[in-house]
């Protein structure tokens, strides 16, 4: 099976850095069963690091004002919008849905 989408970084992003894991997980098109991408599968240590990192982030963010949290979420939204088309294609293919333009 050939991979039809090249994801720029397949590593896990934990605590502000990309983490390389040894296991690669294929992402399948549910309709054709074709492998459409490959991503890194987190191991137990990476999962624990991610949980701890998220707990620290929560403790930090809970003290932010509503305005500061809103500013942060707006920046995140803007960044996600940069890749909206790529996300849409990947989600459609993963779900086995056709893509029409």
C-alpha positions as CSV (number, residue, x, y, z in Angstrom):
1,X,0.0,0.0,0.0
2,X,1.3,3.4,-0.8
3,X,1.1,6.4,1.5
4,X,-0.8,9.2,-0.2
5,X,-0.3,12.0,2.4
6,X,3.0,13.1,3.7
7,X,2.7,14.5,7.2
8,X,5.6,16.9,7.9
9,X,6.3,15.7,11.4
10,X,5.1,12.3,12.7
11,X,6.6,12.7,16.2
12,X,4.6,13.4,19.4
13,X,4.7,17.0,20.6
14,X,5.2,17.0,24.4
15,X,6.2,19.8,26.7
16,X,7.3,22.1,23.8
17,X,9.4,19.6,21.9
18,X,9.0,16.8,19.4
19,X,9.6,13.3,20.9
20,X,10.7,10.4,18.7
21,X,9.1,7.1,19.5
22,X,10.1,3.8,18.1
23,X,6.6,2.6,17.1
24,X,4.9,3.9,14.0
25,X,1.2,3.7,13.7
26,X,-0.5,3.5,10.2
27,X,-3.6,5.7,9.5
28,X,-6.0,3.9,7.2
29,X,-8.7,5.1,4.9
30,X,-11.7,3.3,6.3
31,X,-13.3,2.8,2.9
32,X,-10.3,1.5,0.9
33,X,-8.1,0.3,3.8
34,X,-5.2,2.1,2.1
35,X,-2.5,3.5,4.4
36,X,-2.9,7.3,4.1
37,X,-0.3,8.4,6.7
38,X,1.9,7.1,9.5
39,X,2.2,8.7,12.9
40,X,4.4,8.0,16.0
41,X,2.7,5.9,18.7
42,X,3.5,7.2,22.2
43,X,5.0,4.8,24.7
44,X,4.1,4.7,28.4
45,X,7.0,7.1,29.3
46,X,5.8,9.6,26.7
47,X,2.2,9.4,27.8
48,X,3.3,10.0,31.4
49,X,5.4,13.0,30.4
50,X,2.5,14.4,28.4
51,X,0.1,14.0,31.4
52,X,2.6,15.8,33.7
53,X,3.2,18.5,31.1
54,X,-0.5,19.1,30.7
55,X,-1.1,19.3,34.4
56,X,1.7,21.9,34.7
57,X,0.1,23.9,31.8
58,X,-3.3,23.7,33.5
59,X,-1.9,25.0,36.7
60,X,-0.3,27.9,34.9
61,X,-3.3,28.7,32.7
62,X,-5.8,28.6,35.5
63,X,-4.2,31.8,36.9
64,X,-4.5,33.7,33.6
65,X,-7.2,36.3,33.2
66,X,-10.0,35.5,30.9
67,X,-8.6,38.1,28.4
68,X,-5.2,36.4,28.4
69,X,-6.7,33.0,27.9
70,X,-8.8,34.4,25.0
71,X,-5.6,35.9,23.4
72,X,-3.9,32.5,23.7
73,X,-6.9,30.7,22.1
74,X,-7.1,33.2,19.3
75,X,-3.4,32.6,18.5
76,X,-4.0,28.9,18.5
77,X,-7.1,29.3,16.3
78,X,-5.1,31.4,13.8
79,X,-2.3,28.8,13.7
80,X,-4.8,25.9,13.1
81,X,-6.5,27.9,10.3
82,X,-3.2,27.9,8.5
83,X,-3.5,24.1,8.1
84,X,-7.3,23.9,7.8
85,X,-7.3,22.5,4.2
86,X,-4.7,19.8,5.1
87,X,-6.7,18.8,8.2
88,X,-9.9,18.6,6.2
89,X,-8.3,16.3,3.6
90,X,-6.7,14.0,6.2
91,X,-9.9,13.8,8.2
92,X,-12.0,13.1,5.1
93,X,-9.6,10.4,3.9
94,X,-9.3,8.8,7.4
95,X,-13.1,8.6,7.5
96,X,-13.3,7.0,4.0
97,X,-15.2,10.0,2.7
98,X,-14.8,11.4,-0.8
99,X,-13.3,14.8,-1.3
100,X,-15.0,17.2,-3.7
101,X,-14.0,20.7,-4.4
